[in-house]
Amino acid sequence: MTSQVLEATTRANERSASSSRPLTVCLVSRDDVGFTGTSRYVDRLALGLRQHEVNVISLSTRPRGLMGRLLMAGRVLRIDPYTFVSTYPIRVRWPRADLYHFTSHTFAGLLRTGRPPGPVVITVHDIGPYLERNSGEHAYGHRVHQVLDVIAVNALHRATAVVAVSDWTRQTLIAALGLPATRIGVIPLGVDQDRYHPRPVPAGFRERYGLTGDSRILLYVGNDEPRKNIRALMEALRIVKARIDKALLVKVGLTWEGPHGSRRLAEESAVSGAVRFLGEVPEEDLPLFYNVADAVVMPSLYEGFGLPALEAMASGTPLVAGNAGAVGEVTGSSGAILVEPRDVTGLAAAVVDVLLDRQLSARLSHAGLLRAALFSWERTAERTLDLYRSLVQSEQPTVG
């Protein structure tokens, strides 16, 4: 009995000592360049944790040195081995840390090849491609992509805890994968109110991007993934143009080539002249695009969260979005006009209403600002840190 008491006391003292020193957390990310939703999440989470005196070790999945150069050279092939290995890493060298946080579910395959020496948290933004893998919706660009993603998704069962960025994503993980509900916590993303807020657009900004004149600007922020529903957006734009000749769609984000790319879809809908394809723009310009727009449109078939929706609302810009996935969680009942994303006519009608009805536009702007005020990166970091502490201090943690 004495030895059992001594052992229990020792464990309690170890937990007390560990709770009194700063946590060391290894954040695993792809170290993306640009302003993807995931990169913003990683950057803001790391900043928030450091503000709480957490020792953050950033671990990139991007291959370095000779291996990185060889994989980069492989881009002459039909697949991109460098991007595949960065997105679905096989093995990394783990630093010493109290906890390891995989900031994307695509890194979960690492748990099959060399688990780190500590609790593992995995953030899941969405597993949409996995859900569509048998639907013929072009969820994966290559067979290798599908195989690697299925391996990663199934490896989520090996995580100590899973963070879902929305309740929709959490319910999806429970229903599709059978993950225990007690191991999945919902921690929403945030928005930087210092960057995304109503503001005047500097002189010369419109001219720099060729947005002169009296165009009514619709803004779309995102890439050309099939789930983004670009085809419906282009078809809706054709209807909008018939009502509002000055309507101009400004597309910010990576543009794909080929039959599913936005340029090809714009040509098929005969609206190429009404679309400004800007590709990836400097991150400091993104808040200005939200402010120069008369409305933001996001007709996605599903979103694990929908960060552009939150940024639009924080900027006071009226939002028209697809009522699918987690978007309704983000916008609430009044922060946007939500439409069935496959209803092209309804999507176009909502855009026309926002552009022509000043009172409606003002109501959406006001409601969006109030809704966006409920989200912050500081709150995201605080809730994540609470989870870390529960995992480090408890042998059988649960998350709510």
The 8 nearest C-alpha neighbors of each residue, nearest first, counted from 0:
[[1, 3, 2, 4, 5, 6, 7, 8],
 [0, 2, 4, 3, 5, 6, 7, 8],
 [1, 3, 5, 4, 0, 6, 7, 8],
 [4, 2, 6, 0, 1, 5, 7, 8],
 [3, 5, 7, 1, 2, 6, 8, 0],
 [4, 6, 2, 8, 3, 7, 9, 1],
 [7, 5, 3, 9, 8, 4, 2, 10],
 [8, 6, 4, 10, 9, 5, 3, 11],
 [9, 7, 11, 5, 6, 10, 4, 12],
 [8, 10, 12, 6, 7, 11, 5, 13],
 [11, 9, 13, 7, 12, 8, 14, 6],
 [10, 12, 8, 14, 13, 9, 15, 7],
 [13, 11, 15, 9, 14, 10, 16, 8],
 [12, 14, 10, 16, 11, 15, 17, 9],
 [13, 15, 17, 11, 12, 16, 392, 18],
 [16, 14, 12, 18, 13, 17, 11, 19],
 [17, 15, 13, 19, 18, 14, 12, 20],
 [16, 18, 14, 15, 19, 20, 13, 22],
 [19, 17, 15, 16, 20, 14, 392, 21],
 [20, 18, 16, 17, 15, 21, 14, 22],
 [19, 21, 17, 18, 22, 16, 15, 23],
 [22, 20, 53, 52, 23, 54, 19, 18],
 [23, 21, 53, 54, 24, 20, 97, 18],
 [22, 24, 54, 96, 97, 55, 53, 21],
 [25, 23, 55, 98, 96, 99, 97, 56],
 [24, 26, 56, 99, 57, 55, 100, 96],
 [27, 25, 100, 57, 58, 56, 101, 24],
 [26, 28, 58, 101, 102, 59, 100, 57],
 [29, 27, 59, 30, 102, 60, 58, 26],
 [28, 30, 60, 59, 31, 61, 85, 86],
 [29, 31, 28, 59, 32, 38, 61, 60],
 [32, 30, 29, 38, 33, 35, 28, 34],
 [31, 33, 30, 34, 38, 35, 29, 39],
 [34, 32, 35, 31, 282, 38, 279, 281],
 [33, 35, 38, 39, 282, 36, 32, 31],
 [36, 34, 38, 37, 33, 39, 31, 32],
 [35, 37, 39, 38, 40, 34, 306, 307],
 [36, 38, 40, 35, 39, 41, 103, 102],
 [39, 37, 41, 35, 40, 36, 31, 34],
 [40, 38, 42, 36, 37, 41, 43, 34],
 [39, 41, 37, 38, 43, 42, 44, 36],
 [40, 42, 38, 44, 39, 43, 45, 37],
 [43, 41, 39, 45, 44, 40, 38, 46],
 [42, 44, 46, 40, 45, 41, 39, 47],
 [43, 45, 47, 41, 380, 46, 42, 40],
 [46, 44, 48, 42, 43, 47, 41, 49],
 [47, 45, 43, 49, 44, 48, 42, 50],
 [48, 46, 50, 44, 380, 49, 45, 377],
 [47, 49, 51, 45, 50, 53, 46, 380],
 [50, 48, 52, 53, 51, 46, 47, 45],
 [49, 51, 47, 48, 52, 46, 53, 45],
 [52, 50, 48, 49, 53, 47, 381, 384],
 [53, 51, 49, 50, 54, 21, 48, 22],
 [54, 52, 49, 22, 48, 21, 51, 55],
 [53, 55, 23, 22, 24, 52, 49, 56],
 [56, 54, 24, 53, 25, 23, 57, 49],
 [55, 57, 25, 26, 24, 58, 54, 23],
 [58, 56, 26, 25, 27, 55, 59, 28],
 [59, 57, 27, 26, 56, 28, 25, 60],
 [60, 58, 28, 29, 61, 30, 27, 57],
 [59, 61, 29, 85, 28, 88, 62, 58],
 [60, 62, 85, 59, 29, 63, 30, 84],
 [63, 61, 67, 66, 60, 85, 64, 81],
 [64, 62, 67, 66, 61, 65, 68, 60],
 [63, 65, 67, 66, 68, 62, 69, 61],
 [64, 66, 68, 67, 69, 63, 62, 70],
 [67, 65, 69, 68, 64, 63, 70, 62],
 [68, 66, 62, 63, 70, 64, 65, 69],
 [67, 69, 71, 65, 70, 66, 72, 64],
 [70, 68, 72, 66, 71, 67, 65, 73],
 [69, 71, 81, 73, 67, 72, 68, 80],
 [70, 72, 68, 73, 81, 69, 74, 67],
 [73, 71, 69, 70, 74, 68, 75, 81],
 [72, 74, 70, 75, 71, 76, 80, 69],
 [75, 73, 79, 76, 72, 71, 78, 80],
 [74, 76, 73, 72, 77, 79, 78, 71],
 [77, 75, 74, 78, 73, 79, 80, 72],
 [76, 78, 75, 79, 74, 73, 141, 80],
 [79, 77, 76, 80, 74, 141, 73, 75],
 [78, 80, 74, 81, 82, 83, 73, 77],
 [81, 79, 83, 82, 70, 84, 78, 73],
 [82, 80, 70, 84, 71, 83, 79, 85],
 [81, 83, 85, 84, 80, 79, 86, 61],
 [82, 84, 80, 86, 85, 81, 87, 79],
 [83, 85, 88, 87, 81, 86, 82, 80],
 [86, 84, 61, 82, 60, 83, 88, 87],
 [85, 87, 83, 84, 82, 88, 105, 29],
 [86, 88, 84, 106, 105, 85, 83, 89],
 [89, 87, 84, 85, 90, 86, 106, 60],
 [90, 88, 109, 87, 112, 108, 84, 91],
 [89, 91, 88, 109, 112, 113, 92, 108],
 [92, 90, 93, 89, 60, 88, 109, 113],
 [93, 91, 94, 90, 115, 113, 58, 95],
 [92, 94, 115, 91, 95, 116, 58, 96],
 [95, 93, 96, 92, 25, 56, 58, 115],
 [96, 94, 93, 97, 116, 25, 23, 115],
 [97, 95, 23, 98, 24, 25, 94, 99],
 [96, 98, 23, 24, 117, 22, 391, 99],
 [99, 97, 24, 118, 117, 96, 119, 25],
 [98, 100, 25, 119, 24, 118, 120, 26],
 [99, 101, 120, 26, 121, 119, 102, 27],
 [100, 102, 121, 27, 103, 120, 26, 122],
 [101, 103, 122, 28, 27, 100, 121, 26],
 [104, 102, 122, 105, 101, 123, 106, 121],
 [103, 105, 123, 106, 107, 122, 121, 151],
 [104, 106, 103, 151, 87, 107, 86, 148],
 [107, 105, 104, 87, 108, 109, 103, 88],
 [106, 108, 151, 109, 104, 105, 154, 110],
 [109, 107, 151, 110, 106, 111, 154, 150],
 [110, 108, 107, 111, 112, 89, 90, 106],
 [111, 109, 114, 108, 112, 113, 107, 157],
 [112, 110, 109, 108, 113, 114, 154, 107],
 [111, 113, 109, 110, 90, 114, 89, 108],
 [114, 112, 110, 111, 109, 115, 90, 91],
 [113, 115, 110, 116, 109, 112, 111, 117],
 [114, 116, 117, 93, 113, 99, 119, 110],
 [117, 115, 114, 118, 95, 96, 93, 98],
 [116, 118, 98, 115, 97, 119, 99, 96],
 [119, 117, 98, 159, 99, 120, 390, 391],
 [118, 120, 99, 159, 158, 100, 98, 117],
 [121, 119, 100, 160, 161, 159, 101, 158],
 [120, 122, 101, 161, 100, 102, 162, 104],
 [123, 121, 162, 102, 103, 161, 163, 104],
 [124, 122, 163, 104, 125, 103, 162, 121],
 [123, 125, 303, 164, 163, 122, 304, 168],
 [124, 126, 303, 123, 127, 168, 302, 304],
 [127, 125, 129, 128, 130, 124, 123, 152],
 [126, 128, 130, 129, 125, 131, 301, 138],
 [129, 127, 138, 131, 130, 126, 132, 139],
 [130, 128, 132, 127, 131, 126, 149, 148],
 [129, 131, 127, 128, 132, 126, 175, 133],
 [132, 130, 128, 134, 129, 133, 138, 127],
 [131, 133, 129, 130, 134, 128, 138, 135],
 [134, 132, 131, 135, 130, 136, 129, 138],
 [135, 133, 131, 136, 132, 137, 138, 130],
 [134, 136, 137, 133, 132, 131, 138, 139],
 [135, 137, 134, 138, 131, 225, 132, 133],
 [138, 136, 139, 135, 140, 225, 134, 132],
 [137, 139, 128, 136, 131, 132, 140, 225],
 [140, 138, 137, 141, 145, 144, 128, 142],
 [139, 141, 137, 144, 138, 142, 145, 143],
 [142, 140, 144, 143, 139, 145, 78, 146],
 [141, 143, 145, 144, 146, 139, 140, 147],
 [144, 142, 146, 141, 145, 147, 148, 78],
 [145, 143, 141, 142, 147, 146, 139, 148],
 [144, 146, 142, 148, 143, 147, 139, 149],
 [147, 145, 143, 149, 148, 144, 150, 142],
 [148, 146, 150, 144, 149, 145, 143, 151],
 [149, 147, 151, 145, 150, 146, 152, 144],
 [148, 150, 152, 146, 151, 147, 145, 153],
 [151, 149, 147, 153, 148, 152, 108, 154],
 [152, 150, 108, 107, 148, 154, 105, 149],
 [153, 151, 149, 154, 155, 150, 148, 104],
 [152, 154, 150, 155, 151, 149, 156, 176],
 [153, 155, 151, 156, 152, 107, 157, 108],
 [156, 154, 157, 153, 158, 152, 107, 151],
 [155, 157, 154, 158, 153, 178, 152, 159],
 [156, 158, 155, 154, 159, 110, 107, 153],
 [159, 157, 160, 119, 155, 156, 120, 121],
 [158, 160, 119, 118, 120, 157, 161, 182],
 [161, 159, 120, 182, 158, 183, 119, 121],
 [160, 162, 183, 121, 120, 122, 182, 184],
 [161, 163, 122, 184, 183, 185, 121, 123],
 [164, 162, 185, 123, 169, 165, 168, 122],
 [163, 165, 187, 186, 185, 124, 188, 304],
 [166, 164, 167, 168, 163, 185, 187, 304],
 [165, 167, 169, 168, 170, 185, 163, 164],
 [168, 166, 170, 165, 325, 169, 171, 324],
 [167, 169, 171, 165, 166, 170, 303, 163],
 [170, 168, 166, 172, 171, 163, 167, 165],
 [171, 169, 173, 167, 172, 168, 174, 166],
 [170, 172, 168, 174, 169, 173, 175, 167],
 [173, 171, 169, 176, 175, 170, 174, 178],
 [172, 174, 177, 178, 170, 171, 176, 175],
 [173, 175, 171, 172, 177, 176, 170, 178],
 [176, 174, 172, 171, 173, 177, 130, 178],
 [177, 175, 172, 178, 173, 174, 153, 171],
 [176, 178, 173, 174, 175, 179, 172, 180],
 [177, 179, 173, 176, 172, 180, 156, 182],
 [180, 178, 181, 182, 177, 173, 183, 156],
 [179, 181, 182, 183, 178, 173, 169, 184],
 [182, 180, 179, 397, 183, 398, 399, 184],
 [181, 183, 160, 180, 179, 398, 397, 161],
 [184, 182, 161, 180, 181, 162, 160, 398],
 [183, 185, 162, 399, 398, 163, 161, 186],
 [186, 184, 163, 164, 165, 162, 166, 187],
 [185, 187, 164, 163, 379, 184, 162, 188],
 [188, 186, 164, 165, 185, 379, 189, 163],
 [187, 189, 379, 164, 376, 186, 40, 190],
 [190, 188, 375, 376, 374, 379, 187, 191],
 [189, 191, 375, 376, 192, 374, 310, 309],
 [190, 192, 193, 194, 195, 375, 376, 189],
 [191, 193, 195, 194, 190, 196, 313, 375],
 [194, 192, 191, 195, 196, 190, 313, 286],
 [195, 193, 192, 191, 196, 286, 190, 283],
 [196, 194, 192, 314, 286, 313, 193, 191],
 [195, 197, 314, 313, 192, 198, 194, 315],
 [198, 196, 314, 315, 290, 195, 199, 313],
 [197, 199, 196, 200, 290, 287, 314, 195],
 [200, 198, 201, 197, 290, 287, 291, 202],
 [199, 201, 287, 198, 202, 291, 204, 290],
 [202, 200, 204, 203, 199, 287, 205, 198],
 [201, 203, 204, 200, 205, 206, 199, 207],
 [202, 204, 206, 205, 207, 201, 200, 208],
 [205, 203, 207, 206, 202, 201, 208, 200],
 [204, 206, 210, 208, 207, 203, 211, 209],
 [205, 207, 209, 203, 208, 204, 211, 210],
 [208, 206, 204, 205, 209, 203, 210, 211],
 [209, 207, 206, 205, 210, 204, 277, 211],
 [208, 210, 206, 211, 207, 205, 275, 204],
 [211, 209, 205, 208, 206, 212, 214, 207],
 [210, 212, 209, 205, 206, 213, 214, 208],
 [211, 213, 214, 210, 209, 205, 245, 215],
 [212, 214, 215, 211, 245, 210, 216, 246],
 [215, 213, 245, 212, 216, 246, 247, 211],
 [216, 214, 246, 245, 247, 293, 213, 217],
 [215, 217, 247, 292, 293, 214, 248, 246],
 [218, 216, 248, 294, 295, 292, 247, 249],
 [217, 219, 295, 249, 248, 292, 296, 250],
 [218, 220, 250, 296, 295, 251, 249, 297],
 [221, 219, 251, 252, 250, 307, 218, 222],
 [222, 220, 252, 251, 219, 253, 223, 250],
 [221, 223, 253, 252, 224, 254, 220, 227],
 [222, 224, 260, 254, 255, 261, 225, 227],
 [223, 225, 226, 227, 222, 228, 259, 229],
 [226, 224, 227, 228, 223, 137, 229, 138],
 [225, 227, 300, 228, 224, 299, 301, 138],
 [226, 228, 299, 225, 224, 229, 300, 223],
 [229, 227, 299, 226, 230, 231, 225, 298],
 [228, 230, 232, 231, 227, 233, 261, 223],
 [229, 231, 233, 232, 228, 264, 234, 261],
 [232, 230, 234, 229, 233, 228, 343, 235],
 [233, 231, 229, 235, 230, 234, 236, 228],
 [234, 232, 236, 230, 235, 231, 265, 268],
 [233, 235, 231, 237, 236, 232, 268, 230],
 [234, 236, 347, 232, 238, 343, 233, 237],
 [237, 235, 239, 233, 238, 234, 240, 232],
 [236, 238, 240, 234, 235, 239, 270, 233],
 [239, 237, 235, 241, 236, 240, 347, 234],
 [238, 240, 236, 242, 241, 237, 347, 243],
 [241, 239, 244, 243, 237, 242, 238, 246],
 [240, 242, 238, 239, 243, 244, 237, 236],
 [243, 241, 239, 240, 244, 238, 351, 246],
 [244, 242, 240, 245, 246, 239, 241, 351],
 [243, 245, 240, 246, 241, 242, 239, 247],
 [246, 244, 214, 243, 215, 247, 213, 240],
 [247, 245, 215, 244, 243, 214, 240, 216],
 [248, 246, 216, 273, 274, 215, 217, 214],
 [247, 249, 217, 274, 218, 216, 273, 275],
 [250, 248, 275, 218, 274, 217, 219, 276],
 [249, 251, 219, 276, 277, 275, 220, 218],
 [252, 250, 220, 278, 277, 279, 219, 221],
 [253, 251, 278, 279, 221, 222, 220, 254],
 [252, 254, 222, 278, 279, 255, 221, 223],
 [255, 253, 223, 222, 278, 252, 260, 261],
 [256, 254, 260, 223, 253, 257, 261, 259],
 [255, 257, 260, 254, 258, 259, 262, 263],
 [256, 258, 260, 259, 255, 263, 262, 261],
 [259, 257, 260, 263, 256, 264, 261, 262],
 [260, 258, 257, 261, 264, 263, 225, 255],
 [261, 259, 255, 256, 257, 263, 262, 258],
 [260, 262, 264, 263, 265, 223, 229, 254],
 [263, 261, 265, 264, 260, 266, 271, 256],
 [262, 264, 266, 265, 261, 260, 258, 267],
 [263, 265, 261, 267, 266, 262, 230, 268],
 [266, 264, 271, 262, 268, 270, 263, 267],
 [265, 267, 269, 263, 264, 271, 268, 270],
 [266, 268, 264, 265, 269, 263, 270, 271],
 [267, 269, 265, 266, 270, 234, 233, 264],
 [268, 270, 266, 267, 271, 265, 237, 272],
 [271, 269, 273, 265, 272, 268, 237, 266],
 [272, 270, 265, 266, 273, 274, 269, 262],
 [271, 273, 270, 274, 275, 269, 247, 265],
 [272, 274, 247, 270, 271, 248, 275, 246],
 [275, 273, 248, 271, 272, 247, 249, 276],
 [274, 276, 249, 250, 277, 248, 273, 247],
 [277, 275, 250, 278, 274, 249, 251, 254],
 [278, 276, 251, 250, 275, 279, 280, 252],
 [277, 279, 252, 253, 251, 276, 254, 280],
 [278, 280, 252, 253, 251, 277, 281, 33],
 [279, 281, 282, 278, 284, 251, 277, 285],
 [282, 280, 283, 284, 279, 285, 33, 34],
 [281, 283, 284, 285, 34, 280, 33, 286],
 [282, 284, 281, 285, 286, 287, 280, 194],
 [285, 283, 287, 282, 281, 286, 288, 280],
 [284, 286, 288, 287, 282, 283, 289, 281],
 [287, 285, 289, 288, 195, 284, 194, 290],
 [288, 286, 290, 284, 285, 289, 291, 200],
 [287, 289, 291, 285, 290, 286, 292, 284],
 [290, 288, 286, 287, 292, 291, 311, 314],
 [291, 289, 287, 288, 292, 197, 314, 286],
 [290, 292, 288, 289, 287, 200, 293, 216],
 [293, 291, 216, 294, 289, 290, 217, 218],
 [292, 294, 216, 217, 215, 291, 316, 354],
 [295, 293, 317, 217, 292, 318, 316, 218],
 [296, 294, 218, 318, 217, 219, 319, 317],
 [295, 297, 319, 219, 320, 318, 218, 298],
 [298, 296, 320, 299, 321, 319, 219, 295],
 [297, 299, 321, 320, 340, 228, 296, 227],
 [300, 298, 227, 301, 228, 321, 297, 226],
 [299, 301, 226, 323, 340, 228, 227, 298],
 [302, 300, 324, 323, 299, 226, 303, 325],
 [303, 301, 324, 304, 305, 325, 326, 299],
 [302, 304, 125, 124, 325, 168, 324, 305],
 [305, 303, 325, 302, 165, 306, 326, 164],
 [306, 304, 302, 308, 307, 326, 303, 309],
 [305, 307, 309, 308, 304, 310, 36, 188],
 [308, 306, 310, 309, 305, 311, 220, 297],
 [309, 307, 311, 306, 310, 305, 312, 318],
 [308, 310, 306, 312, 307, 311, 371, 313],
 [311, 309, 307, 313, 312, 308, 195, 314],
 [312, 310, 314, 308, 316, 309, 313, 307],
 [311, 313, 367, 315, 309, 314, 368, 310],
 [314, 312, 310, 371, 368, 196, 315, 311],
 [315, 313, 196, 197, 311, 195, 312, 316],
 [316, 314, 364, 312, 313, 368, 197, 367],
 [315, 317, 311, 364, 314, 312, 294, 318],
 [318, 316, 294, 364, 363, 360, 295, 315],
 [317, 319, 295, 335, 294, 296, 320, 316],
 [318, 320, 296, 336, 335, 337, 295, 297],
 [321, 319, 297, 298, 337, 296, 322, 318],
 [320, 322, 298, 340, 338, 299, 337, 323],
 [321, 323, 337, 338, 339, 327, 320, 326],
 [324, 322, 301, 321, 300, 326, 325, 302],
 [323, 325, 301, 302, 326, 303, 167, 322],
 [324, 326, 304, 328, 167, 303, 327, 302],
 [327, 325, 329, 328, 324, 305, 323, 304],
 [326, 328, 330, 329, 331, 325, 322, 332],
 [329, 327, 325, 326, 331, 330, 165, 166],
 [328, 330, 326, 327, 331, 325, 309, 304],
 [331, 329, 334, 327, 328, 335, 326, 332],
 [330, 332, 327, 328, 333, 329, 334, 370],
 [331, 333, 334, 330, 327, 335, 328, 336],
 [332, 334, 335, 331, 366, 330, 363, 367],
 [333, 335, 367, 330, 366, 331, 363, 332],
 [336, 334, 318, 333, 319, 337, 330, 363],
 [335, 337, 319, 320, 318, 338, 349, 334],
 [338, 336, 322, 320, 321, 335, 319, 339],
 [339, 337, 321, 322, 340, 346, 320, 336],
 [338, 340, 342, 322, 321, 341, 337, 345],
 [341, 339, 321, 298, 342, 338, 300, 299],
 [342, 340, 339, 343, 231, 300, 228, 298],
 [343, 341, 345, 339, 340, 344, 346, 338],
 [344, 342, 346, 235, 345, 231, 341, 347],
 [343, 345, 347, 346, 342, 348, 235, 238],
 [346, 344, 348, 342, 347, 343, 349, 338],
 [345, 347, 343, 349, 344, 348, 342, 338],
 [346, 348, 235, 350, 344, 345, 349, 239],
 [349, 347, 345, 351, 350, 346, 352, 344],
 [348, 350, 352, 346, 347, 351, 345, 353],
 [351, 349, 347, 353, 352, 348, 354, 346],
 [350, 352, 348, 354, 349, 353, 355, 239],
 [353, 351, 349, 355, 350, 354, 356, 348],
 [354, 352, 350, 360, 351, 356, 355, 359],
 [355, 353, 351, 352, 356, 350, 293, 294],
 [354, 356, 352, 353, 351, 357, 360, 350],
 [357, 355, 359, 353, 358, 352, 354, 360],
 [356, 358, 360, 359, 361, 355, 353, 354],
 [359, 357, 361, 360, 356, 362, 363, 353],
 [360, 358, 362, 356, 361, 357, 363, 353],
 [359, 361, 357, 363, 353, 358, 362, 317],
 [360, 362, 364, 358, 359, 363, 357, 365],
 [363, 361, 359, 365, 364, 360, 366, 358],
 [364, 362, 366, 360, 317, 361, 365, 367],
 [363, 365, 315, 361, 317, 367, 362, 316],
 [366, 364, 362, 368, 367, 363, 361, 369],
 [367, 365, 334, 363, 369, 368, 364, 333],
 [366, 368, 334, 312, 370, 364, 369, 365],
 [367, 369, 313, 371, 365, 312, 370, 366],
 [370, 368, 366, 372, 367, 371, 365, 373],
 [369, 371, 367, 372, 368, 373, 366, 334],
 [370, 372, 313, 368, 373, 369, 374, 312],
 [371, 373, 369, 370, 374, 368, 313, 375],
 [372, 374, 371, 370, 375, 369, 189, 368],
 [375, 373, 189, 372, 371, 190, 376, 188],
 [374, 376, 189, 190, 377, 378, 379, 191],
 [375, 377, 189, 379, 378, 190, 380, 43],
 [376, 378, 380, 375, 379, 47, 381, 189],
 [377, 379, 381, 376, 375, 380, 382, 374],
 [378, 380, 376, 377, 382, 381, 188, 383],
 [379, 381, 383, 377, 47, 44, 378, 382],
 [382, 380, 378, 384, 383, 379, 377, 385],
 [383, 381, 385, 384, 379, 380, 378, 386],
 [382, 384, 380, 386, 385, 381, 379, 387],
 [383, 385, 387, 381, 386, 382, 380, 388],
 [386, 384, 382, 388, 383, 387, 381, 389],
 [385, 387, 383, 389, 384, 388, 390, 382],
 [388, 386, 384, 390, 385, 389, 391, 383],
 [387, 389, 391, 385, 390, 386, 392, 384],
 [388, 390, 386, 392, 387, 391, 393, 396],
 [391, 389, 387, 388, 393, 396, 392, 386],
 [390, 392, 388, 389, 393, 387, 97, 118],
 [393, 391, 389, 390, 14, 388, 394, 18],
 [394, 392, 390, 396, 395, 389, 391, 388],
 [393, 395, 396, 392, 390, 391, 389, 397],
 [394, 396, 393, 397, 390, 389, 392, 159],
 [397, 395, 393, 390, 394, 389, 398, 182],
 [396, 398, 181, 182, 395, 399, 160, 389],
 [399, 397, 184, 181, 182, 183, 396, 386],
 [398, 184, 181, 397, 183, 185, 182, 180]]
